[in-house]
Every structure is written in C-alpha cells, then in structure tokens.
Amino acid sequence: MRKLLRIVAVVIVLVPAFVISSKVWTWQDDRKATMTTTGPYTADLESLNKHPLPKWFQDATFGVMIHWGLYSVPGFAPKGKTFPQLLASEYGHAMTHNPYAEDYANAMKDPDSPTGRYHREHYGDAPYSDFTKQFEAGLAKWDPNRWAAQFKAAGASYIVVTAKYADGYSMWPTEVRNPHAPDFHAKRDLMGELATAVRKQGLKFGVYYSGGVDWTFQKKTVKTLGDYSFLHYGEDYRQYAVAQLRELIAKYKPDILWNDISWPTGSKRLYAVMADYYNTVPDGVVDDRWGTASFGRQFMSPKPMRWGFDLLMRGLLKIPDAADSISTPREVPHSDFRTPEYVGFDTPQTKFWQQDRGIGGSFGYNREEAEADYAKSSDLITALAKARANNGALLLNVGPSGGEGEIVPAQLSRLNDIGAWLKKNPGR
C-alpha cells in the first residue's frame, strides 16, 4: 500500500510539472514568431486555412520529384525488403538497413549495416563530407535544361527537388551559417539554375526541405523509429531551419514548399513562415508534413524514454499492415494537400492529395537496383490514372546519379512511357 501511495505521490508531482514545463516551452518558442511580410495572410490558422488551392495545382495530376545530393555519388543501399517490412522484422536497425540510398550518411555510421560495410570496402574511413569533391566535379556535366526538357516530355506539370535532405548538405550557396558544418553547401546555385530551366519549359518549381531531420546537427546514429522520431534538436537548429526556409522562399519563390518528416519549432513560428510564404507566393502550396515540435517531443528524446517507445512499437508493428500506416502522414492543422507514400485512395477525396513514390525501392540513386527492381510502366500509369480519378496526383521520384545528374535509362523509360500515355489521355 505504501509503495502504491509513493507512486501516486510522484505522479501528482510530475504531471503538473510536465504541464507547466510544456506551457513555458511553448511560451518561449511563441515569442520568437515574427513575420517579415505584410499582406492578406497572418500567422494564425484562421488566416492560413483561407488559402485556396490554386487551379494550376488542381489541374496538375503528374509531377516529378528529384532526390539528388552527395548520396548520389556512392549510390548504395541494400535491396530485398521495403521499409515497412524492415520495421516489422528488423526494428532494431531498420533505419540503417533500409533501402533508401539517400540515407547513406546515417547508415554508414553503423559498422554492421550493409552500407557501413560497403563504405569501408570502397572508401575506407573517408568521412561523408568527402563526397563533395566528386559531386562538384560531376557538376561540370550536369545540364538543368536537359532535365527540364525530359520532365516536360514526360508530361509533368511541376518538379520538386531536394534543396536540403537529412544529410544537411544544402544544394544552393546558402548564406545561413551551419555552426556544425561550415561551408557544407553547393558553391554553384543549383536550385536557381534548375528553377530557371523548368520555368522556361512552362513547369512549376518546388523545393523539398528536410525540416525534421538534419544529421549535421545530430551526430547520433539513428537506428530505430524512436531514434528517428525523437532526436533532440536545440534552438540553434530551429533558427537555422527557419532562416534557410525563408532564404529559399525569398531567392526562388517556389511554387511548392514540400517539407519532410516534421518541423523543429512550435506552431506559431511555423505559421509565421507559412503566412510569409503565401504573401510572397500567393499561388504556392504547402504539403502536410509539418508536425511541430513541443516540450513533449523534447521529453521523449532521452534514451530511456525512446527505449520505452521502441518497446511499444516493436509489438505494434508486428500487427499485419500496421507498418504501412507509417508511410501516410497524420493530419496537421494546416496544409494544402496530403502526401500518402507508395499508397493511394480508392475513392474520391475531399482534400487534394498526392501519392509520392519512387520508381524503385530507393528515392536516391541506388546502383544496386536493376531493371527488375523498378515498377512497370503499366503499374505507374495505373497509379496516376487512379489518383486523377480520385482528386489526386502522382509525384514520381527519380534518383539521378552523381553530380552529373544522369537519370538512369530504366527510370527515364518509365517517364517516357507516362508522357506517351498522357498525350493520349490529356486532362482529368
């Protein structure tokens, strides 16, 4: 009985302390919410939710996503299992054994992972940052106009390109200093050149930004879903991410602001950035991957707390089809469209949506993938037609190789097949 009373007493003390700490964290974060524009949109949900879905996006049923960066140089990830399958069967190292070549920077830090072994065999103990030399050398052969023409021929209405992936390398000459990796960015304005090229073809230009994860600010090896979901990020990263996103908006005025994983600030600071974006690009759109930070997420970052979460998830993810739900982001208070991954909807949806998927098992270039590892053109066309019939679109990813940005023939052939189909079946 005394033991039970002690437990109750601890709970009575901890719960109010947690609530107070949460309110203090939110108050401190909210104080940093500032807007840089004036216009019809303000930093509150009522205002943001009045933003209409622009007609160009409603009519754009096919787009191309491009995962391209330093990871395109080694271009390696193991094949054989999808990420949901790994979560269910190999949860303890699912994040370092996954089939995504774009996660090379994290996977190589696990010496027992396929990527760790591959890196030692081919590059010894060279750090990930060494790939900048090969990537920049390959850029001499990169032609953004060729890409733009290829995407136009494929019938795409817009493209979305990785401005910054989780590896932290910025694909433009950012003026926002990374305190943990100075000068870890492209010297050439890759985003500006591509934006100009695709807009000349009449296509819309979107940027992908990994707001929820940046391994240059977090050196730990991410192995589990708990590691991935509750990494601790401080105010230095919050300021960095906000400043970089504002810089991307100001420099390139992207038609699509495609954030991934989550967002490192609280809601009010995020809404200030979104309002500035809409005031700058009234016909722009934002995706639904903006789950915001909170004291609760910070509370979960210590290893003992993540261990409890991982223990729970190990059991839950063994339930049939449970792992597949990880790929569909949960609803957030504000977005212009939803982004289910590798899955779609069978019935017309009220809210516009976009199925995001790779042609193969990886988004970034994976030299291990061959013709047999890529989806058939007929299956991709079926996915596009199904999305179009149900108030959605298909965003199909390509993973160019190296700095030269060569789209592998097997992927390019799928784009060409889709382009031929769209010519015969225009419109909705």
N, C-alpha and C positions, 0 to 999 in steps of 0.2 A: 504493500500500500504506500509506504514511504517513497519507494522508487517511482511509483506512478505519480505521486504528488510532486516530486522533483522534476519529472519530465514535464508535467503540466506547468509548473512554475517557469521553467526555461522557455516553453512555448509562449507563455504570457508575456515574457520579457522580449523575446526575439521578434515576435510578429509586429508589435508596434514599432520596434527599432527598424525593422525592414521597411515598413510603410513610410516612416519618417525619412529614412535614408533615400528611398525611392523618390519622394517628393522633393527633397533637397537636390538630388541629382538632376531631376527634370527642370527645376527652377534655374539651376546654374547653367544648364545647356540652353534653355529657352532664352536666357539673357543674351546669348551670342547670336541670336537670329536677327539678321539685318538684311534689308533689300538694297539693291543697287540701281533699281529702275523705278520709274513711275509709269502707270498705265492702268488698264482695267482690272488686272489681277493683283490680288493681295495675298499675304501669307496666311491664309486660313482655308479650311476645307470648303466652306460655303462658296467662296470665290473660285477655287480651283475646280470644283465639281460642276461649275457652269461652263467650263471649256468644252466646246462641241468637237466631236470627231470630224476632222476635215474631210471633205469629199474626196480629195486625192487618195487618202488612206483607205477610205471605204471601198474605193474602186480598185485599189492595188492588191490583187489577190496573190501575187508572187513576188518575193524578194530574195536577195542573196545575202547571206551572212558570210563574213570572211574572218577566220581565226588565223592571224598571221603575226609572227613575232620572233623572238630569239629561239623559242622552242621549235620553230620551223627548220632550224639548222640541223640538230640531231635527229629530229623527226622520228621519235621512237616511243612506242607504248606496247604493252603486251596485248595479245588478241585472245579471244576464246570465250570471255564472259562479259556480259553487259554490266553496267554499274549496279542496277538493281539486283542482279544475280550475285554480285560480289557482296553487297550489303547483307544479303540473306545467308550466304555460305562462308564468307571470309571477312566478317565485320571488323576484326581487329586490325586489319591493314588494308581495308577497302580503298582508302584514299591514296595509297602508294602503289597499289596493284591495279588500279583502274585502267580502262582502255583509252584514256584521254591523253594524247601526246602533248597537249598544251599544259598539262600538269607536271611536265618534266622537272622543273625547278624544285618542286616539293618531293616528287618521287625519288629523285636521285640521292636525296639525303638519307633515305632508308637503305642501308647497305645490303639488306636481304631482299630487296624488291628487284623485279626484273630490270627496271630502269637503273637502279643502283649498280647492278652487275654489268649492264650494257655500258654505262658511263665509264666504269673502271677499265673495261676492256678496250674502249675506243678513245677515251680522253684522259685516262689516268686519274689524277687528283685535281684536274683543272676545275676552277670554280665556274658556276653557271654564267657569270658575267663575261667569261672569255668568249662566249658565242657572239658577243657584239662585233668582234673583229670580222668573223666570217659573214655575219649578217650584213654588215655595212659594205663589205667587199662585193657581195652578191647584188647589192642595190644598183650597181653600175649597169646591170642587165634588166632591171625592173622597169616596166613601161605601164604606167597607170592608164594611158589611153587604150592600150591593148585590152586591159581588164575591162574597162568601161564598154568597149565595143563587144566583147564576149558576153557581158551581162545583158547588154541591150539585145543582142541576137537571141539570148535565151528567153526573152520576153519579160525580164524583170522590170519592175517599176521603181524599185529602190534597192539600195545596198546598206548594210550595217557592218562596220569594220571595227575590229578591236583596237581602240585608241590606247587602252591600258588593260592588260589582262592581270591575273593574280600574281604573276611573276614580278610585277611592279615596273616593267620596262615601258616607258611612255613613247608612243610612236609619233611624237612630234617634238620639236625643240622647246619643250615647256620651260617657262621662266619661274615655275613654282619649285623651290628647292626641296629635294628629298633629303632630310637630315641623316638618313641611314644609308643612302646610296647616291651620293652626289654625282651628277652628270650621267645618271643611268637613264638616258633617253636618246632618241634619234637626233642626229645633228641636222639631217635633211627633213624638210617639212612634208612627211609622207601623207599626213592627213589633209593638208592643204592641196597637195598635188592631186590626190585621189578625188577630193571634193570637186575640184575644178573639172577633172576629166569626166566624172559621171554626170555632172550637171550639164556639161556640153552635150551629152547624149540624151538629155531630157529626163534623166533619172533623179530621184531624190537621194539625199545623202544622210546616213545616220551613223552615230558613233556608239560603240559598246564601251562601257566603263565598269571595271570590277570594283564596285564600291565596298562590298562586304569583306573582301579578302585582298590583302597585299602582303606578300611574304617578305618584302624588304623591311616592313615594319614589325614582322613577327617571325623570328628565326626558328621557332619550334617546328619539328616535323609533324605534319598533320596526317594522322593515320586513321582516325575514326570519325564518325559523324559528329560526335561530341567535340572532338578537337576542331573540326571544321566550323561548327555552329557557334562555338563559344570561345573562340580565341579572344584574348584581351587586347583591345586597342585603346590607346590613350588619346588625349586631346591633341597631341602632335599629329596623329593620323587624321583626326576629324578635320582639323584646319587644312591639312594638305588636300584631302579629298574634295572638300568644299571649294578650295581655291582652284584646283585643277578642273573641276567640272565647270566652274564659272569661266575659266580660261577657254575651255573647249567651246562653250556657248558663244563667247564674245568673238573668238577667232573664226569659227567655222559655221556658226548659226545652223547647227544640224537639224534636219527635218525630223529625225527620230533620236530621242535620248533613251538609250537602251542600257539601263543599269542591271548589274547581275548580283546575285546572292542576297544582298541586303544593303542597308545604308548605315554608316557609323555614327550619325548624330541622332538626336531626338527629332520628333515630328516637326516642331516649329521651325527649326533651322532648315529642315528639308523643304518645308512648304515655302520658305522664303526663296530658296533656289528655284523651285518649280515655278513660282509666280514670276520671278525674273526671266525664266526661260520663256514662258508664254508671252510675256510683254515684249521679249526680243524676237521670238519666232511664233507669231500668233497661230500659224497653221502647223506647228510642231506637235508631236505626240510623245508621251512617255509610257513605258511598259509598266508591269505590275510587280517588279522585283525590288521593292523599296521598303522592306520590313525594317523598321527603325530600331536604333539602339535604346537601351534602358538600363536602369540600375539592376533589374532582374537578370539581364543578359550578362552584365559585368559580374554579378553574384555567382553565376554559373561557371565562370572562367577558371577558378582553381581546380587542380587535378582531381581532388576528392569529389567535387560536385560533378565534374564531367564523367568520372567513373560511374557514379550513380545513374546518370543519364544514359551512358553507353550500356550499362547492365540492362536497363529497361528496354532500350532499343534492340538489343540482341534478341530478346524474346519476341518483341512485337514484329520485327522484320522477318520472322520465320512464318508468320501468318501468310497464306497464299495471297499474292497480289499486293501485299502491304507495301513492299519496297517500290512498286511502280508509282505509288502516290507521291513519293519524294520528288518526282520529276515535274509535278504540277504545283506551281507556287500557290500559296494560300492568298485569299483576297486581302488587299490592302485598302486603306481608306480612300486613296485616290490613284487612279490610273486611267489611261485611255483605252487600253486593250489588255487582254490576258495572254499568257505565253506557256501553254502546256508543251512539254518536251517529249518528242517522239510519240505522242498520243494526240488524238483529236476528239471531236464531238460528233455524235451520230445524228443529232437533231439541231435545228436552227437555234442559235443562241441570241439572247437579247443584247449582250455585250459583245462587241467585236473581239475576235481572238486570232491568234497566230500560232500555228504549230511550228515549233522550232526543232530542227533535226539535222543531223549530219547525213552525208551520203553513205558513209561507212560507220564504224563504231566510234571513231575519234572525230573531234571537231578540228583540231590542229592536224597538220600533215603527219601521217604515220607511214614510214617507208615499209613497215611490215604488212600493211594492207595491200591486197591484190584484187584483181577483177572480181573474184568470187566473194570478197568481203564487202562489196558495195551493193546497195539496194538496186534492184532492177528499175529501169526507167518506167516500166509499166506500173510498178508499185508507187513510185513517186508521183506519177501523173494521177493515179487514183487518189492519193492523199491530197493533192492540190484540188482536184475536182470536188472531193468530199468537203474540203474546207470551204471552197467557194459556194457550195450549196447550203452551207450551214452558218453563213455570216462570218466567215473566217478567211484566213490567208495561209500560205505556206512560206516560211522563211527557211530556205535550204542552204546549208553551210558548205563552203568549200575550204580546203586547207592547203594553200599554196606552199611550195617547198622553198626553203632558204630565203635569203634576201632577194634573190632574183624573182621570187614570186611566181614560179611556174605552176600552173594548175595542171595536175596530173591528167593524162589523156582519158582515163576511165571516169574521172569526175566531169571533165569537160564534155564528154559524150553524153552524159546524163543531162547536163544543161542544154545541150543542143537538141536533144530529144524533146525536152519540155518546151523549148522555143518553137519547135515544129508543131507540137500539139496546140500551143496557144495561138499560133497563126490560123489554125483550122477551127479553133474554138474560142474566138475573142469574146471579151465581156463576161458578165456574170450569167 
